[in-house]
Amino acid sequence: MNTSPDPGSSSSASKAAPGRITGPDEAVEALVLGNERFLADSTDHPNHEAARRRGADGQHPFAAIVRCADSRVAPELVFDRTLGELFVCGVAGNVPTPEVVASLEYAVEMLETPLVVVMGHSGCGAVQAAIDHAENPDGLPGHLPDLIRQVLPACTETAAAAEHLSAAVERNVRNGMKRIADRSTLIAAAVEAGRCRIAGGVYDLTTGRFDFIRD
């Protein structure tokens, strides 16, 4: 995994205003540089009031992020962005459910968002629950079995890994990326046309670093 933008990216978008980042390369770089500021405790501290006023008449997010619902994972803080810049969907285990995929389609098609990111994180409770209840997910309360079953493939695919949880977290991100591409012909078409990219990465709760996953 690596936090650097893809090779060949030549844009500079560290402080781009909402609506000014229009390409996938720029969007990736903006997130990378924002996370670097977050790590250095030198965030731009955007004027949220000005952003709120700008966004009153519409939104132009440059990245749509599927994040885990974990309260410690806050994309706007981790990537040092302000209101109107990120289109965030939160669900435990960062699972692209049909409703989440539909929301991403809205961002890509209607808002022309050029980047979709599946954002996993270290020590994910949903992934750990899938590991712990792999043999009997129905033993979990409420609707949790339905959610955990969608995480289970990542756990079984990485069962032999020395660091099972970490490996499963990354695999779950990769599976989420694939699920989005497979389930949405709309997003897949945008990717094929070069208007959008599907990316993924893992946020480290201890260090604050977000690492994009490389193929």
N, C-alpha and C positions, 0 to 999 in steps of 0.2 A: 504494500500500500504506500501511497505517496501523496503529499499535499500539493504538489506542483501541478499547474495546469498542463494540459496535453502539449506535447512538443509542437512547435509551429505557431502557437498562439502569440499574437503580436500586439494585442490590445492592452490598454491600461485603463482599468475601471475601478481603481481603489476607492474613489470618492464620487462615483457617477451618481447623478440624481435619478430619482424614480422615473422610469419611462425612457431613459437614455441608453440603457443596456439592451441591445436588440439581438445579439448573436450568442450561440452556445459557448463559444470560446470566451467571450467577454464575461458571460455569466459565471462560468467556472472560476475565472480569475478573480472576479469580484468576491466570491465566497472564500477563496483561498486567502486573499489579502485581508479580508475582514476577520477571518479566524486568526491570522497572524497578529493583527492589532489586539484582538481579544486576549491572546496568549501573552502579549507584551504589556497588557494593562494600559494600552494607549489608544483606547477607542475614540472614535470621532465625536461621540456623544451628539448625534444628530439633533437638530431642532425639531422635536416631535410635534410641536404646535404648528410649525410651518408645514410639516408633512401632512398633518391632519387636514389643514386648510387646502393643500394641493389635492388631497385625495377625496375631498367632499364631492367632486363632480365625476369621479371615475378612478379606476385603478389600473396600473401598468406594472404588475410584478414581473421581475426578470427571472425568478426561479419559483417553481412549485415543489414543495418539500413534503414528503410523507415521513413524519417523525413519529417516534414512539410517544405515547401519552405520558410517559414518565415526567414528573414535575421538575426534574433536574435537566431536562433537555429543552432548551429554548432557542430556536434558530435565530431569532432576531438579535439575541445577545451573543450567541456563539459566533455569528458571522458579522456582527457589528453593523446591522442594517436598521432601517427605520420603517415607519408605517407605510404601507403601499408597495414595498419592494419585494416581499416574499408572500407567496400564496401557500399557507401551511395547513396540512391535513394531519390531525393527530389521532392515532389509534394504537393501543397496546401492541407491542411487537412490530410496529411499523408495517403492518400487513395491508397491502393494496386490495381491500375488499371491493366488491362491485360499486359500492357507493363512493369509495375513495377514487377508484378509477374514473368514475363519471365526473367527479370534481376536478380531477387532473385534466380530463378532456375539455372541460369548461375553460380551464386556465390556458391550455395550449391553443384551442380553437377560437375562443371568444376574446381572450385577453392577449393572445399572441405571445405567450410566455415561452422563451426559447430553451429552458432547461427544467428537467424533472429530476429530482434527487430523492432517493430512498435513504433515509438517515437512521442507521442503527446506532446502538451505543453499548459500551462495555457494561458487563454485569446486568444485562437485560433480564428483568424478572419474568417476562413472558417466555423468553427462550429457555430460561432455567426451569420454568414450570413445565414446558414441553419435554425437557430432558427428564425431569423427575417423574412425570406422569405418562411417559411414552407408552407404557403397557396398558394404561387405563385412564385415558383423558376424561372419561365419563365420571371419574371420581372427584373431579373438580366441581365447585358450586356454580349455580346459576347458568349463565350463557357462556361461561369460560371454555367449556369443552369445544364449542363451535369455533372459537377463536384459536385455541391452542392447536387444534387439528391442522390449521393452516400454517403453523410454525413447525409442526412435527417433521416434515420432509427434511428441513435443514438439519435437524438433530440426528436423524437416522443416517443422513449422507455423511456426517462428520463423526460418527460414533467411534471411529478408531483414532481420532486426533488426540494428541497428548493434552492439549488444552481444549477440552471439548466445548466449554461454553464460548470461549473466544472464537473458535472455529465455526461453531453453529451460528453465532451472531453475524459473522461475515457471510456465511452461506445463506442465511435468511435474507440478507440485503440483496445478494445476487439473485436469489429466487424471486424476490419482490420486483427487481428490475425486469426480469424475464416475464413475470406475470403481467406486468403493465404492457409490455410490447406484444405479448400473445393475446391479451384480452381486449386491447384497443386498436382496432384497425386505423382509427383516426390519428392516434399518437404515432403509431408505426409509420403511417404515411408522412407525417410531419418530420419524423426522423429520417426517412428515406429521401425526403426533399431537402434535407439539410437545414430545416427551419427549427429543429429541436434536437435535443440530446437527452437520453436517459442515462443518469449516472447514479452512483451510490457510494456510501462511505460509512465509516464508523467513528463516532464521537467518544473520546476517552473521558469518563467522568472525573478521573483523578487529575489528568494533566490539562484538560480543556482543549486538547488538539483534535481536530477533525481530519481524518485521512481519507482521501478519495481512493476507492478501490481501482486498481489497474488490472486490465485483462492479462 
